[in-house]
Structure formats: structure tokens, C-alpha cells
């Protein structure tokens, strides 16, 4: 294990409607009782709380990139730029530490549903999937899960359910298996798109689409054959579907291990969001509050003491550049999903 004694400044991690969370190393400060949709200045941080758009109807949570079975983090594509990190001898595996922390916090939230957006494992083995299921057993009755590229690359078909729907008060969740057998990139089939199109056409409430892989930006000047996310052709078809179906209000992914929100001209206010991983810095899960007039997306950094010890180390991966990449801007972590979309002019 590598230790890097770098002093870290306090970070404004989360801003919700009535709450803000500040992390200062392993110290966590939660400020409650704030006014929604209001400017605030606290401890040197200036921020605007998210609105509360009507009564809350439901709450769901997501995790992704949980990576049971991983033993070393900080390596990518066979290149070790360093530093890399492993659990200390005698300590529990860090995926277990991080995921136990996530489960504890999600149980405290008591959501109506939990969606696990892929990369359940490191090596795509049945034993690793079993370890994931055992850790998340307290949430099993309200959990929907799908595989990611760490499963499909190794030809593991557990979690290879093409389409799944979760119906909540105020929202319908459409879960897609975006993984491609034997590949690290993703795709969406014609059958999946037909299913989503029919669901969106008849939806009596906002539709949130979830999958492991992020989509390719249709405005990009580059069109790689092996794009790391959803293949360009498939991404274009998915974006076109969302553009013509105003009931679809968001696409939520994992895969990139970072917090980022993109918006495309064809789909207007729709966030195409990526959420950071559970297994290392910042150590994340996400909360979504379904209100009558919108969905409030709230980033959560796993804050059990053991988790913070690990994530404060792993923020320094990839030559010290990882924390800036993975954490993202506040608006990439906490934002309002509008549910009053109108179809774009045609």
C-alpha cells in the first residue's frame, strides 16, 4: 500500500433541498434545516439549495461499479501510472468495506427501490456475484440489478436481463442491460429500443432510464469503432428515441467512475448522468427523490469511518489526478431532473 501525506481541503460534497454535507478528510459535517431553492453561505462555501417541487411521492437509490473480488485499484488498461492501493494484510477486502457502508446508509434512507447499475464483480465469476448478493441481501426485496462490462467481458450472463421495469409512485424506472458479450464497450439492441419506445409511449408518469454504460455524444467530432460507452450507432438511436418521447426525463449510468452530467441539443434539459463508483474515491451512491413536479438527484459519499479511511487514500490514484476526475462539479452531483418536458419541434 502507498501512503501519500497530502493535506486535503474541505469539500462541499452534497447539496440537497434542505441539507448540505461537507467532508474535511475523515470529518463529516451535515447541515440540516436549510431553506429550499435559496442561496446560502456556510463555512466559506456559497451554494444554492435544490428546490422541493411539490409533495414527495417516492425515493429510489442507485449504486454502480461495486467490483466484488477486486484486490488492487489504480490500474487501467495494463498500465500502472501509480500509485496503486490494496487492503492492508489482515484487513477485509476494500469492496466489502465500501459496499457494507453503502448498504448501511441506504438502509437508513429506506428507499422504495434500489437499482444496481452493473459491474458487480472484478473478474466476472459466480463467487463474486454471490458475494455481491450476500452483502446486499438486506435490500434484496426492493433491489433490481443488471450486469456491466466486468461481467459480460468474461461471458458471465448472470444479470443479463435485457429489460426490467420498476414502477414507483410518480416514476417508472426502465433498466437496460447495455453490456455486450466479450466486450468492454456497450450497446443497445433494436428489441430493447422497441421495448423502451412502447413503455415511454404509454407512460402515465415520468420515465427514468438506467444502464451501466454511458452514451456517446451525437455532437462529437470523433466516432471510434470501440467507444468505451454505448456504441455510437446505438447511442444515436437511443438519443433519438428520448428526443421524441417527452415522458423520458433522464438517463442514469455508471461505468466511468466519475460524476458527470451531459445534455444534448436533441433532448434539451434531459440529464445524461454518470455516477461515481462505490469501490474507491469518492465512494458513492445516489439518492433520487421523486416529487410531484420533478426528481431531485442527491449524491451521497459513503461516510462510514472505514470507508473514509479507504477513499481518502484512493483519491490520489493516477498520479494524483483521480480526485478531480471522479468527484466532478457540484452540478454533476446534485441537480433537479425536470419532469415537465415537452417534445422538441419537428
N, C-alpha and C positions, 0 to 999 in steps of 0.2 A: 504494500500500500504506500502511496505517495502522500506526503503532507506538505501543503503549501501555506505558510503563515502570512496570508494576505488579509489586511483589515478590510472588512466589507461594510459599506454604508447601509443605513437603514433603507428599506424598500417599502413603498406603498403597494401592497400585494393585491388587495381586493377592495373594490368599492361597489356596494350594493345600494339598495334603496334607502336603508336606514342604518347602514353599517359600513365601517372601514376597518381594514386589517393592515397592520404594519409589522413587518418582520425585520428585526435587527439581529442578524446572526441567528442564534438559537432562542432569542427572546421574541415573544409574540405579544403584540398589544392589539386588543379588539375594542373599537369604539362603537357603542350602540346608541340607539335613540336619536339618530340624526334625522333631519327633515328630508324627505324625498325630493328629487328634482331641484336641488338647492346647491349653491356654491358654499364650500367650506374651506377653512384653512386650519389645519391641525398639525402640530409638531413640525412645522415648516413645509408641509405638503398642502398644495392647493388642488382641490378637486371638486367635481360636481357629482352629487349622488344621482343614481339612476331613478327614473320615475317609478311609480306604482300605478300601472294602467288598469284601474278597476279592481274588483274583487279577485283574490287568488282562487283558481279552480283546481289546480293540481301542481305537483312538483315531481320532476324526474332528475336523475343523476346519470352521469356517464364517466367511465374510465376507459383508457386505452393504453396499449403498449405496456402491459404488466410484466411480461418476459420471465415467467417462471422457468427456472433452470439456468438462467444466466449467471456466470461466475465472475466475469470481468467486464467492466464498462469503460468506454473511452476509445474503443477500436472501431474503425469503419473501413469497409472495403479492403481489408487486409493490410491497411496502413496504420501504423502506430505513431501518431504525431505526439502523443503523450500530453499530460500524464494519464495513466490508466489507474483504475481503482478496483480493489476486491475487498470482500469482508475480511476482517482480522481472523486469524486462526481461533477457533472456538466460538466465534460469533455466528448467529444464524445467517443464512443467505440473505443478501440485501433485498431480493424480490419479495421474500416473505416478510421482512420488516416493513417495507413500503406498502405492500398490499394489505397487511394486517392493519396498518394505520389508516389506509383508505376505508377499509370495511368499518372500522370503529367510528370514523367520522360520518360515513354515510348512514350507518345505523342511527347515529344521533340526529341526523336530519330527518330520518323516517320518510323517505320519498315514496311516491306511488309506484315508481318503476326505476330500474337500473338497467342501462344499456352498456354492454361491454363491446367496444369497437375494435376488436381484433388485436393480434399479436399477444396471444395468451401465453405463448411459450418462447423459449430461445431457440430450441432445436427441433421443434415440431414433433415431439414424442407424446405418446399416450400418457406416460407417467407425469409429464409436465402439465398436460391438460387436467389430469386427475388432481394435481396439487392446486391448480387454479380453482377447480370446482370445490375442493375441500375448504380452501380459505374463504371463498365467497358463499359457502353453504348457508350462513345466517341470512343471506339475501336471496336465496335460490328461488323462492316462490314469486318474487317480483323481478327477477333478472332475465334479460334476453341477451344472448351473446352470439357473436359471429366471429369467424376466423379472420386472420390477417395474413400478410405475406410470410411471416415466420412459420405459419402452418402450411400454407399452400406450396411454398417453395420446396418443402420436404414431403410433398404429396400426402399430407395428412388431411383427411376430409371431415374430421370432426369439426362441427361449426360451419360446414359448407352448406348452409341453408340459403338458397338464392334470395328469398324474400321473406320478411316477417313483419307483421303489423302489431303494434301495441296501441290500443285505444284508451285514451285518458279523457277526463272531463276537460274540454277546451282544446284538445290537440289529438292528432293521430300521428304516431311515430312509424315511419317506414324504414325498416332496416334492410340494407342491401349487402350481400356478400360481394365485395369488389375484388376479391382475390382471384388470381389466375394460377392454375396448377403448374408447378415447376418454375414459377417466375416471381421476381421481387416487385414487378410493376402490377398495376391493377387494371380492371376492365369492368364494363357493364354490358350485359347481353341484351339482345333485342327483346327477349322474353321478360327480362327484368324491367326494361323500359316500358313495355306494354302494360305490365302489372302496375307500375307506378303511375302511368298515364291514366289508367282506369280508376285507380284509387283517388288520384287528385281530381279527376273529373266529377266524381260523385261525392267528394268530401263535404261533410256538413260542418267542418271546423278546420283550423289551420293544420297543414301537414308539415312535419319536420322530417327530413331525410337524413339518415345516418349510415355511414360506411367507414371502412378502415382507411382507404386511400383518399387523398385529396385530389381535386381535379386539375387538369391543365387549363391555363388561362387562354381562352379563344383569341385574345388580342395579342398573344405572344408572337414575336418575330421568329422564334425557334420552334421547331416541331420535331423533336427527337423521336426516333422509332422506339426506343426503350425509355420513354419518360418514366421517372421514378413513381409518379402517381398514376391516376387513371389515364389510359392511353388517349392521345389527342382526339382520335375519331370518336371514341366513346364519350369523352368529356364534352365534345361539341354537341352530341346528341342529347346528353343529359342537360346541358345548359339550355338548349333549345326547348326541351320539354318544360323546364322550370319557367322559362320566359313566357310560354303560352298558357301555363296553369297557375293563376294567381293564388290558388289555395296553398301552393308550396312556398313556405316562408323562410326556410333555412336549410343548409346542408352542413352537417357536422362530421368531421373526420378526425383521425389521429395520424399515425404513420410517420410524420415529420419530426416528432418530439419537440414541437415548439407551439407557442401560442401565436396565431396569426389569423386575421380576418381579411379576406379579399372580397371585393364587389365588382361585378362585371356589368358593362353597359346594357347588355341584353336583359339582365334580371334586376336592374335597379337597386333597391335597398336590400335585397336578399344577401345575408352574410354567408359566404363560403368559408367556414371556420375550421381551424385546426387547433387541437388542444394538446398541450404538452403531456409527456409520458408520466406514468406512475413511478417507474423504477429508479429514476435518478433525478437530478435537479431539473426543475424546481420541485418535482414530486407532486403531481397534480391529479385532481378530479374536478368535475364541473357540475354545477347545480343550475337547473333551469326552472324558473317559477312561471307557471302558466297563468296569466291573468286574463280578464275579460277583454282587455284591449291591447295585449302584447305579451311577449315572453321575455323575462329578464334573465340574462345569462350571467352567472356569477362564478368566477374562477376561484378554486379552493386549493391552497397549498397544504399538503399533508403536514400537520404540525404536532404529531406525537413526538416526544423528546428523541426517541431513537431514529425517527425519520429525519428530523432536522440535523442530527449529527451526520447522517449519511449525505444528505443533499447539500449541506454546507461544504463538504469535501468535493463532491462531484460537480459543483458549479465551475470548477477550474479545468474541466476537461478541454481537449482540443486547443492546446496552447493558450488557455485562459480565455478563449473566445466563446465558450459554450453558454455562459450565463446570459450574455447579451442576445444570443441567437434564440435560446429556449424560452426566456422569460417573456419577451415581446413587450409591446407598449400596453398601457392600461386599457386603451380602447380595443386591443386584441384579446383582452382577458375578460372584461366586464362590459356588457353592451345590451342594448334593447333590440329585440327582434320584432319588427313591426308585423302585425297580423292583418293589416287593412290594405294589402296590396291590391292594385288594380292592374289589369292586363295592359302590357305596353301597346302603343298604337301600331297597327299593322297596315 
